[in-house]
Amino acid sequence: MRSDFWLPAAIVMALPGLAMASTEPSCGASGSTSLADVRGLDGPAVAEGRQIEVEAVVSGRFPGDQGLNGFYLAADSPAAGLFVYAPDLTPATTPGRNERWRIRAHSGRYRGDVQLERIVSMVYCGPETVTPAAFEPDDDAAYERLHDRLVRIDGPLSVAEVYDLGRYGTLRLARGERSFHPNNGVGGGERLDLLVDDGSYQRDPRPVPHTDNGVRRAGDRVESVTGILARAFGRWRIHPTRPPTFRAANPRPSPPPGGEGIRAVQLNLHNYFTDRSGRGARTEAAFQHQRERLRRFVRALDPDLIALHEIENNPATMDDLTGLLNDGLQVSEAYQAAVRGRSDAVIRSALLYRPVRLSRVDGAHQVDPVHPRDPIQARFRTASGIGFRVAVAHFKSRGGCPDHGDIDRGEGCWAERRQAQSEAMLDWLEDTGEPKAADQPPLLVMADFNAYPQEEALSRWTSAGYTDLLARYVKPMARYTYNYHGRAGYLDHALANPALLEHVADVELWSINADEPAYLRREGKGYWRLSDHDPVIVDMFAPAP
């Protein structure tokens, strides 16, 4: 809602059939100012605070506190659009679309944008249709030219991002298919620097816009969008004048069915903290909500190995997490931590396993100053006697760039440190008496490397002989675990050395988080938007037919 509220002494409106005093604006009379002159399209804009008359057609209406507290005007010659701030008009008295009006009001500014405000009087001049202008959002020059005008974008378009849908009622578009991070190695659509808004600047709109009483996911499609092109809060956006028609091209997927072999699952938990003053849930109710959703997630996949990241690094939290996962299970089906002990980091990774399916041989941390939190590994043996290792890591994040040094040069902040982490971890894993990956026993690496597959931190692994299992098993357009500002990609990885590769049956990504809006983390049910990363699932050691 706009802050510069002003209530005039009286507003005189002439609706159809209502006579007007001669002192009021008269349709078609001389003395009106063009919208282009008000905006200053060919010269300086009308000075703030001047009383002027305009005559134009309503191109979009967003009345009341639930909208923008006003409406937009359009003119064809010269072409221009203009917002009229009218907080004192009710939804019933706000002019309707495709109506021509003569308006006497004052010129004003809001956040630097020219508008009309403090309406003195208005006269209805009859019906007139506004035709939306064709808008090509990849044409940089078109934005200013079409500012505050009715526009239409034709598809095919896809929903690139829904992160702020529940907070601000906005979603982001891409031209064509979903957009991918350039270092993901997947060709996709073109991410647009454009939001589809909801005709309001209120926070936490309910019901959530653009959901059709269901859910809106990244990857859904929309053929066209018609609305007012506006700029607010530093971003270009379209306020639709008619609801866009979405197609649920990316429906919520069912849990991938398991087989008879060993299932390993990795998930970044987005801060599992028992400390209410820490990085996780702020209230006990929110924490219990998080716990129940995590329990449902694990039950749905029924893994034998679970690699988890962003767990509060203290024994009480690990005990709480293990107790949660074992709640309701028979003792024979319970999970245990494969590696104990901890470093001094705020968060940690964990590896849990089911003794009923696997025998643990040993486990260890890698303690090295290059790691902000220790990688871990454990050795197991299957019921059929096959020995293998699992290594788990969570590398330095891409955020918090330093002022100089290891800054973002196209691979995110701290890319050099992630490269060094890969090199240190490779040396550690190869310190087994078999110096090369090809000579080692089966090894699975499950990690949130905070690096995309074509970045140097990952090339260290493929150069050492490890196979990127997501690139091998997952179709290109489904190859993502994270969505950052409308670009999908996978920061979460599953790598196999040559000895393990022959035992891998399948690898899948279960898109329950990255495509979902952030508000579902608080309000969602089931496991949808449990975290901000999608889980990685590796099925291996299937029994011979």
Order of alpha helices (4+ residues) and beta strands (2+ residues): beta-alpha-beta-beta-beta-beta-beta-beta-alpha-beta-alpha-beta-beta-beta-beta-beta-beta-alpha-beta-alpha-beta-beta-beta-beta-beta-alpha-beta-alpha-beta-alpha-beta-beta-beta-alpha-beta-alpha-beta
